[in-house]
């Protein structure tokens, strides 16, 4: 067996016999009604929803780095779960340049997982 073949066979054996160092981890999800969730509805002046608008949420504890970013659903709704009490700021922007800025006061009893 050539040296190259030997190393290829050795590499294959190591890959099959040794546990992977970069094993993937499992995932899970759950749904349900959570009283700690805040939902906002974004719409235009005519009442139509700002469907799929980009949303940014700022925590009262950190005003420069967003707590959460994402998109509103097709009905203009966006929900998040705050982890600190205070005034939270939300901004929604659409692709045409329309923008809504709003804030909401949140009281969180247990800042870890309420």
N, C-alpha and C positions, 0 to 999 in steps of 0.2 A: 504494500500500500504506500502511495506517495505521501510525502509530508503534508501537502495541502489536503489530501483526502483524510488523513489522520485527524487534522485539526477540525475539519468540517464534521467528521463523525463525533469527535469529542464535544464540539459545540452543540450538536444536536442532542447528544446524550445528556449534557448538562441542562439544556432547556427543558427536556422531558422529565428529568428526574428531580431536579431541584425546584422547590416552591418559588414562585415568582415573587420578586421583591416589590414589584409594582402592582400588586393585586388590586383589582377594582373593588370598590365598596358598594354595598347595597343601597337602595333608595327606597323611600316610602313617601306617602302623602296621606293627608286626611282632610276631610271636609266637615263642616259643621257650623253651627251658629256660635260665634264667639262674641261676648259682650265687650271685649277689648278691641274690637275692630272699628276703624273709622272709615266711612265711605263718603266720597264726594261725587257730585254730579256736575259735569261741565256741559254748558250749552251756549248756543248763540242767542242773540236778542230775540229772534223769532221763535225760540223754544226748541229748535232742532238740536240734537245732541252733537257735541264735538267728538264724533266717532274716531277712535284710534289716535287721539291726540297724545303727544308726548307729555308725561307728567313727572314732575320732580317734587320730592317731599324733603323739607328741611326740618330737622329736630331742633327744639329749643336749646339742646345741649351742644349742638354743632351746626353753625349757620353757614359754613363754607363748603363742607363736604356733604353731598346729599345722603340722607338716611335711606332713601329708596328712589329709584327711577323706574319708569315703565310706560305702558300705554293704557289709556282708558279703553274700555270695551266698546262695542259698536253702539251702545246706548249712552256713551259718555260717562260711565261710572268707573271710578278707581277706588280701590280699598287698600288700606295698610294697617298694620298693627303697631301702634306706638309703644315705646319702652320707657318713656319718661314723661313726667307731668310738665305742663307749660303750654306755650303758644306755638303750634306747628304751622309752618307755611307751605302752601301748595301752589304750584304753577303748572298750568296746562297750556301747551302751544300746539297749533295745527300747522300744516305745511304751507298755508297761505299767509302766515304771519300773525294770525289772530292769537291773542293771549289772555288768559284769565289768571289773576293772582288772588288768592284768598288765604285766610288763616282760620284756625279753630283752636279753642282751648281744650286741653285734654287733662284729665286727672287719672293718674295710674296709681293704684294702691300698692301693687307689687311690681317693681320695675323689672323683675326677671321674667316672669311668665304669668300674667293675670288671666 
